[in-house]
Amino acid sequence: MCGLAGEFAFDDEPVTHDSVKLMTDALIHRGPDEGAVRLLGPGVVQGRACAGLGHRRLKVIDLTSAAAQPMRDPLDRGCLVYNGELYNAPELRRELEGRGVRFRSRSDTEVVLMALLTFEPEEALLRFNGMFALAFWDAARARLLLARDRFGEKPLYYARTPGRLLFASEIEALVAQGDIPLDVDDEAIELFLTLGYIPAPWSIYRAIRKLPHASCLTADAGGLRGPSRYYRLEERLRRSEPPPAGEAVRAALEAAVRRRLESDVPLGAFLSGGIDSSAVVTFMRRCLADPPHTYSVAVPDNVFLDEAPMARRLAGELGTVHQEIAIDAAALRREIPKALGAFGEPFADSSAIPCSVIAREARRTLTVALSGDGGDEVFGGYRLYRALAFARHLERIGAPGRTAAAALLRGLPARQGGGLAGFVHRGRKLLDGLSDGLAATHAAWASIIPTEERSGLRPGTRDRSLARSLFEERQARFGGGIDSVLAVELDLSLPDDMLTKVDRTSMRHALEIRAPFLDPEVVEMALALPARAHFTSRAGKRLLRQALRGTVPDRVLDAPKRGFEVPVGDWLAGPLAALWRARIAAADLPGVFGVDARVALDWHEEHVRRRADRGKALWALLVLSHWQDGVRPEHSAAAARGRGARLVYVLGAGIDPALS
């Protein structure tokens, strides 16, 4: 697990070592063990390099210098920088050895390099079972290939400037290079205020793009081609009625866990006590001779639902070496600036806060941790799925009935969370989009600010939401209807919200996270079944529960789902209320983001007085102001040199003594 960066020159101006090193050095947190830069191209000996690759290494497999990157093959046919893990490296190594390839290391990096030299690029990428972002230099063709894994576990950003292609694992590395204009992207702000995150290919900066998952692009003297998709999930989906697949799913998941256990450094797991992480740890215990280390969060003051007792009991039954990380409300609030600073752009998923705490504490013992990430998306565990199934029932009552239901719900108190108020809140979201079809309903459910309210907050917002268009395009691509819901989530919120959160908060502390539920065999098996195999309006994860019955305790399988979000709505109405108003009043929200600060302040007043629940919207606005004042880099090198003291103020006591 590492960080990568590099450049490709389309003109005669050579790529320099210092330019690539600037970007690479900005990624040292991703790879603290070692780093290097290599210049490439036919004229490199005269200092006329047309490409440069930089790498920061976190040593996980083969800790020797033989596995160092950038890695070249013995004949100098190619060079690779790679961030990730290839879980089928042993099988692919044997296949390549059968073709005459000889290896110098035990690393999966060399397997990736030799596969890219042996097969055509897309054929090689389709053979990889793993998480990765990579840059591969093909010397014979003087061509650069950039690619990301199927489901978007590892990030890759790029920017095209006059005469240059620049790329890196994180936005901050591209900004550090200094040649990229930092104009804010208007569409990215609209998407952020709708979803709470910025999906690919957008980034907060107009000049910087995210390479979408399952995609690649190439650069050579002829220009830039792509991005293009090398893997299409829709082509792998077969809607049929196979016999019950519980046994097959259980076997596939256990095999996926086994594949993710290779490591030359300490390896463990996160254990929340929920179905997904409990399954992963149960299979780990079966596969390992020694008990693994497991970690869970304990919330002594019940800031949000505490899963520590469930995790503690299962850890005791499995005999793991278990550690609880206690987090109280004060610790979570102190973590806010650190967590928000990990993303390089606005990111409003509040669960990033506890994720940041856990990653830092686990890294004291581990370098690699397995997690249950992806289980909800693959097997239908979120409330969203049950809500959309229920929406199909609402369609039958007709427009007059829905209008009456909406009027009734508008007269009742609504809040995010459980209970009657939570039901009312979710019901309003369903009815907001139902008249326009399933995709509109899905988009309305995912939105943190409804379109009509966003237009008041940010004058000029288009009538038809850009985010809604994304949902509609994906619904159509996956065939439409309720059966496409899982695939849409896998294609949108999983890579750009969930996996972005996991990567940035873990790699900020040089901790590698592996997700068995995102093994291609597991995903394709699950999505080959119709939606009703996974969820109804009453229950989610039907297939997974069936598959794990007898393996994971019934008390775990039958427990209600618990979220991992922190209560930002309560904080913004209470201990963080004064901070929020001060930050919004001081920030240049109108000038930078087109946001009407007066409307925002009115929303906060409604929220504090409990007239409306605007917790997620207000949190997103706080994230915007934080990014603008404390994280957004300045344009000039002189400003950047003076930025350190300013960041100390903004990220520490300058925000609020409670957060210092």
PEURHU-V973155 format. One record per backbone hydrogen bond with DSSP energy under -0.5 kcal/mol. CO is the residue of the C=O (numbers start at 1). NH is the residue of the N-H. If there is no record, write none. Layout:
((CO	NH) (CO	NH))
//
This chain:
((1	58) (3	56) (4	169) (5	54) (6	167) (7	52) (8	10) (8	165) (12	14) (16	20) (17	21) (18	22) (19	23) (20	24) (21	25) (22	26) (24	27) (25	28) (27	30) (27	31) (31	57) (34	57) (36	55) (38	53) (40	50) (40	51) (41	44) (43	46) (43	48) (44	47) (49	15) (50	9) (51	40) (52	7) (53	38) (54	5) (55	36) (56	3) (57	33) (57	34) (57	59) (60	264) (64	67) (65	68) (71	80) (73	76) (77	139) (77	140) (78	73) (79	137) (80	70) (80	71) (81	135) (82	84) (83	133) (85	87) (85	131) (86	89) (88	92) (89	93) (90	94) (91	95) (92	96) (93	97) (94	98) (95	99) (96	99) (96	101) (97	100) (107	111) (108	112) (109	113) (110	114) (111	115) (112	116) (113	117) (114	118) (115	119) (120	124) (121	125) (122	126) (123	127) (124	127) (124	128) (125	128) (127	129) (128	130) (129	87) (129	88) (131	85) (132	149) (133	83) (134	147) (135	81) (136	138) (136	145) (137	79) (137	139) (138	142) (138	143) (143	138) (144	219) (145	136) (146	217) (147	134) (149	214) (156	211) (157	168) (158	209) (159	161) (159	166) (161	164) (163	10) (163	11) (164	161) (165	8) (166	159) (167	6) (168	157) (170	173) (170	174) (171	175) (172	176) (173	177) (174	177) (174	178) (175	178) (179	181) (183	206) (184	186) (185	189) (186	190) (187	191) (188	192) (189	193) (190	194) (191	195) (191	196) (192	196) (194	448) (194	449) (196	348) (197	199) (199	202) (201	210) (204	185) (205	208) (207	160) (209	158) (210	212) (212	215) (214	230) (214	231) (215	148) (216	227) (216	228) (217	146) (218	225) (219	144) (220	223) (223	220) (225	218) (228	216) (231	233) (232	235) (232	236) (233	236) (233	237) (238	240) (240	530) (245	249) (246	250) (247	251) (248	252) (249	253) (250	254) (251	255) (252	256) (253	257) (254	258) (255	259) (256	260) (257	260) (258	261) (259	262) (266	367) (266	368) (267	293) (268	370) (269	295) (270	272) (274	278) (275	279) (276	280) (277	281) (278	282) (279	283) (280	284) (281	285) (282	286) (283	287) (284	288) (292	321) (293	269) (294	323) (295	271) (296	325) (298	300) (298	327) (299	302) (305	307) (307	311) (308	312) (309	313) (310	314) (311	315) (312	316) (313	317) (314	318) (315	319) (315	320) (320	322) (321	294) (323	296) (324	326) (325	298) (328	332) (329	333) (330	334) (331	335) (332	336) (333	336) (335	339) (336	340) (337	341) (339	342) (340	343) (348	350) (349	352) (350	353) (351	355) (352	356) (353	357) (354	358) (355	359) (356	360) (357	361) (358	362) (359	363) (361	364) (362	365) (362	366) (367	512) (368	268) (369	514) (370	270) (371	516) (372	375) (374	378) (375	379) (376	380) (376	381) (376	382) (379	541) (380	541) (382	385) (382	386) (383	387) (384	388) (385	389) (386	390) (387	391) (388	392) (389	393) (390	393) (390	394) (391	395) (392	396) (393	396) (394	397) (395	398) (397	401) (398	402) (399	403) (400	404) (401	405) (402	406) (403	407) (404	408) (405	409) (406	410) (407	411) (408	411) (409	412) (418	422) (419	423) (420	424) (421	415) (421	425) (422	426) (423	427) (424	428) (425	429) (426	430) (427	431) (428	432) (429	433) (430	433) (430	434) (431	435) (433	436) (434	437) (437	441) (438	442) (439	443) (440	444) (441	445) (442	446) (443	447) (450	454) (451	455) (452	456) (453	457) (454	458) (457	596) (458	461) (463	465) (465	469) (466	470) (467	471) (468	472) (469	473) (470	474) (471	475) (472	476) (473	477) (474	478) (475	480) (476	479) (481	484) (482	485) (484	488) (485	489) (486	490) (487	491) (488	492) (489	494) (492	496) (493	497) (493	498) (494	499) (497	501) (498	502) (499	503) (500	504) (501	505) (502	506) (503	507) (504	508) (506	509) (506	511) (507	510) (512	369) (514	371) (514	516) (515	518) (516	519) (519	522) (519	523) (520	524) (521	525) (522	526) (523	527) (524	528) (526	529) (528	240) (530	533) (531	534) (531	535) (533	543) (534	542) (539	536) (541	545) (542	546) (543	547) (544	548) (545	549) (546	549) (548	551) (548	552) (552	550) (553	556) (553	557) (554	558) (556	559) (566	568) (567	571) (568	572) (569	573) (570	574) (571	574) (571	576) (574	577) (576	580) (577	581) (578	582) (579	583) (580	584) (581	585) (582	586) (583	587) (587	589) (588	592) (589	593) (589	594) (589	595) (590	594) (595	597) (596	600) (597	601) (598	602) (599	603) (600	604) (601	605) (602	606) (603	607) (604	608) (605	609) (606	611) (606	612) (607	610) (612	614) (614	618) (615	619) (616	620) (617	621) (618	622) (619	623) (620	624) (621	625) (622	626) (623	627) (624	628) (625	629) (626	630) (626	631) (627	631) (627	632) (636	640) (637	641) (638	642) (640	643) (642	646) (643	647) (644	648) (645	649) (646	650) (647	651) (648	652) (649	654) (652	655) (652	656) (656	659) (656	660) (657	660))
//
